[in-house]
Structures are given as C-alpha cells and as structure tokens.
Amino acid sequence: MRYYPVFLDLAHQPCVVLGDGKLAMEKAAALREAGAEVRVIPARNYKQGDLAGARLVFDASDDPAINRQSWEEAEAAGILINVVDRTAQCRFIAPAIVRRDPVLIAISTSGESPFLASALRARLERWLGREWGPFTELVGRIRRGLRERGVPIAEQTKVYRRLVRSELRELLRSGRGQEAEVLAASLARPGDHGGRVALVGAGPGDSDLITVKARDLLADADFVLHDALISPETLALCGPGAILEPVGKRGGGDSTGQDEITDRMIELARSGHFVVRLKGGDPFVFGRGGEELRDLIDAGIDVVVVPGVSSAVAAASSIGVPVTLRGVASSVAITTATGSDWPGRIRDLARASDTLVVLMCRANLAEVAAHVATAVGGSRPAAVVSKATWRDQRSVEGSIADIAQLADQAVIEAPATLIVGEVVGAVAAHILQAVAL
Ligand SMILES: C[S@@+](CC[C@H](N)C(=O)[O-])C[C@H]1O[C@@H](n2cnc3c(N)ncnc32)[C@H](O)[C@@H]1O
C-alpha cells in the first residue's frame, strides 16, 4: 500500500491554491469549508517563495513549468503538495468523500481510477442514508453522558450495541426525531434490557436477492438461527461477531424440532441478545414463520418480520415464466405436496387456478403430476425448477403428463418447485410467434 490515510485538521491553517480555473476554485472552497485560511495565487503570479509557511498546497495551474517549480519548492520546504493530475508530484492525494457529518468516509483507488472512486462514492451514498449524520450525533451525545457519569467501558459498549441495533435510524430517516430521542434515552440506561428477534426472509438462494433491511439486520445480529438451505454467500453477510446456529432440516437429515427453535429464540432474546431467525424465501410462505411469530409474541418477545422473495414466485421468474400474464393467467395458487390431504387439495387448486405452484414436491413429483393431470388433463404445460437462482439451477419443461419423467431424466434435485399452467412457455411462444410474423 503506497498511501497512509489521515484526516487533517486544517482549521486556521495557511494553505495555498495555485491556479485560477474551476478546479482551483473547487479546491479552495473545500479547504475553506474545513476552516483553512486559503490564499489563491493565479498561475501567472506565482513566484518562488510564495509557498513559504503553508501547511498544504494544491497546484491546479495545469502548467508544466509551474508544476515543476511548485513541487520543488514544496519538497524543499517539507510542505504537503498535490499537483493536480500528476500522481508522481503528489505528497498526498484527495479522496472521494461521502459526507454524513460528523461521519466522513474517504475513498481512494490510490490514483488508479478517479472514475471508480466516484462510482464507489455513489454506491456508498445510496447505502448510507442521511440519517447516519444525526444518528452519529445522538450516539456521540450519549457517549459523552456515559463518560461523564463514569460508566465502565463494558457497560458503555452494551449501550452502543443496543443503539446500533435499535430502530433509531429508521425513526431519524422518517423525521421522527422526538421519538428517536425518547428511545435513545431508554436504551442508554445501563442495566438489563430485553433482546429482540427478527424473522427474516433470505430469498430463494442468490445472496443478492436478500432485502437491504435483512442485510442490515444480519450485520448487527448476535445470533443467527438459520435454515439449512441458506447459501454460504448469504451467511457471509453476518457480522464478524455473530454466532451462527444451523437449525434447519435437509433432505430428511437431522434437524432441530420447532419447539426447540422457538425456545432457543426466547432464551436468547430474554438474555438480551439480538437474534435473527433466517429462513429461506419468505418466512411466512410455508416456512412456519407464522407459528414462530405467534409463540414469540405469546412469550412477550419484541419481534419484527422482514419479508423475503419467495421461491413460490422466484422459481417461475428465474426461468422467464410470469405466474400471471394478461389474457393467459389471472390467478395463482401456491401449495405443497405435504400433509395427508394434499392429493385432493392439489386437484381442487389445479381446477380453480390458472397457475398452480407446488412446493416440496420433488419426492412425490410423479404422484403430484398424475393428480394434476387427472384434474386438468395431461397436456397442460408444466415446469420444474430446482435450486432456482443458485449457481447450479436446473429446470425442465413439458406437459404435466411427462414432467416427472423429464425431471428424473435430467436428474432434477430438491429443493424444486413445480409450476403448472399456460404461462409456462407462453412468453417464449409469443416471442417465437413474433419472429415468425
Ligand atoms: C419449506 S418450503 C419453504 C419455502 C420458503 N419459505 C419460500 O418462501 O421460498 C421449501 C420448499 O420451497 C421450495 N424452494 C425453496 N428454495 C427453492 C429454490 N431455490 N428453487 C426451487 N424451489 C425452492 C422447494 O419446493 C422446497 O421444497
């Protein structure tokens, strides 16, 4: 690494900007904003000795002769200089800045690409909302109070953790400053505080399909109790201090009982921890999230629910099949091939809906397909998508009469979702027709 990052305190410090173009004016304005005493010297007026006493110099003259002279003068006097656009003549480089005062984030590509530095800045600005400014001020105020009262560091850290994981930033973002103050004051009281549980949807697999809110919660969680099918990339979004506890079942293997999972969440929350219960897809679509929510509320635990992208919809969209399509399908039924009543339910839903989506169907796909065919005829288009949005996603399409055999031939594995209806192939068929015309 060539550069050593620092933030300079230039308040009331003499600084010089050489040049009279737009860039020179920008540099002078930025220095003044930081409280520096800035002297701007037009390029034609610069003479040896003008830099004497300066802490920092920008040469924005864009004149090679002046550049050489200013560099030599600054080097001889030990003054920090930046000759704009000449990396070899820079004792410091100016980073791209994300401002969330008092938070200041500096980005540097070590001069490799100012374009990338500003692209990164734009990303960070979107990620780090304006509320981070007032939030940091609030935390700073609380910190000063705790220090004045001599609260031990370990207690202080617990307070900061509570503040970071709370809904404070959301309140500040939506302009509810007063409520934020009240909440912050209660969280800042040392002592025992109850924890929280977040029931969070992880989406169908691809870690990029998780919500921004879920990402934030994972970054702050003390414990993450997760299903078996959560990808390593998604689990990598957990903060470095998070304790991961796998609790899901996979292909009939060992799993933690539902009561055990709920008891564990209650136990952790009661001892003050922030727990994320991370579930595949959406927590409330055949994920037992509803039962968990009910039991947590009954136990008096503070709980939030964060929806996720359900495989019930993502499986179809991942192969370009819209579950509804104007003129083709205006109703969707989502069910599973589990429970003793599934054959009758699947036949009824196949008749009643334009598109039928069946989860947890891989083990008895042949039977499921046979029941659907009995209800709506064997020629209805169908698709099976396995591991939708994962890197090893696979799918087959065909008639419902043939689909189970096609899935076996293609070695389609669980988790897999069956989609039945005229929507399968409809968009591709339209495209083909358009080409034929
Ligand atoms: C217990 S259910 C949970 C569904 C989950 N809550 C959701 O909203 O996606 C598990 C079933 O979801 C379906 N499934 C989950 N992830 C999938 C994926 N990536 N591709 C296809 N189907 C998937 C399979 O049918 C699997 O058997």
The ligand as an SDF file (V2000), in Angstrom:
LIG
                    3D

 27 29  0  0  0  0  0  0  0  0999 V2000
  -40.3380  -25.4470    3.4430 C   0  0  0  0  0  0  0  0  0  0  0  0
  -40.6090  -24.7090    1.9170 S   0  0  0  0  0  0  0  0  0  0  0  0
  -40.0910  -23.0790    2.2690 C   0  0  0  0  0  0  0  0  0  0  0  0
  -40.4770  -22.0890    1.2370 C   0  0  0  0  0  0  0  0  0  0  0  0
  -39.8990  -20.7140    1.5290 C   0  0  0  0  0  0  0  0  0  0  0  0
  -40.4210  -20.1570    2.7430 N   0  0  0  0  0  0  0  0  0  0  0  0
  -40.1110  -19.7240    0.3930 C   0  0  0  0  0  0  0  0  0  0  0  0
  -40.8540  -18.7620    0.5300 O   0  0  0  0  0  0  0  0  0  0  0  0
  -39.4850  -19.9430   -0.6620 O   0  0  0  0  0  0  0  0  0  0  0  0
  -39.3050  -25.3930    0.9740 C   0  0  0  0  0  0  0  0  0  0  0  0
  -39.6740  -25.5800   -0.4820 C   0  0  0  0  0  0  0  0  0  0  0  0
  -39.5240  -24.3520   -1.1700 O   0  0  0  0  0  0  0  0  0  0  0  0
  -39.1150  -24.6100   -2.4920 C   0  0  0  0  0  0  0  0  0  0  0  0
  -37.8200  -23.9680   -2.7040 N   0  0  0  0  0  0  0  0  0  0  0  0
  -37.0660  -23.3370   -1.8020 C   0  0  0  0  0  0  0  0  0  0  0  0
  -35.9700  -22.8010   -2.3770 N   0  0  0  0  0  0  0  0  0  0  0  0
  -36.0580  -23.1170   -3.6810 C   0  0  0  0  0  0  0  0  0  0  0  0
  -35.2460  -22.8490   -4.8120 C   0  0  0  0  0  0  0  0  0  0  0  0
  -34.1200  -22.1280   -4.6990 N   0  0  0  0  0  0  0  0  0  0  0  0
  -35.6400  -23.3070   -6.0150 N   0  0  0  0  0  0  0  0  0  0  0  0
  -36.7760  -24.0060   -6.1480 C   0  0  0  0  0  0  0  0  0  0  0  0
  -37.5800  -24.2800   -5.1310 N   0  0  0  0  0  0  0  0  0  0  0  0
  -37.2340  -23.8420   -3.9130 C   0  0  0  0  0  0  0  0  0  0  0  0
  -38.9940  -26.1090   -2.6490 C   0  0  0  0  0  0  0  0  0  0  0  0
  -40.2160  -26.5690   -3.1670 O   0  0  0  0  0  0  0  0  0  0  0  0
  -38.7880  -26.5370   -1.2170 C   0  0  0  0  0  0  0  0  0  0  0  0
  -39.1780  -27.8780   -1.0430 O   0  0  0  0  0  0  0  0  0  0  0  0
  1  2  1  0
  2  3  1  0
  2 10  1  0
  3  4  1  0
  4  5  1  0
  5  6  1  0
  5  7  1  0
  7  8  2  0
  7  9  1  0
 10 11  1  0
 11 12  1  0
 11 26  1  0
 12 13  1  0
 13 14  1  0
 13 24  1  0
 14 15  1  0
 14 23  1  0
 15 16  2  0
 16 17  1  0
 17 18  1  0
 17 23  2  0
 18 19  1  0
 18 20  2  0
 20 21  1  0
 21 22  2  0
 22 23  1  0
 24 25  1  0
 24 26  1  0
 26 27  1  0
M  CHG  2   2   1   9  -1
M  END
$$$$
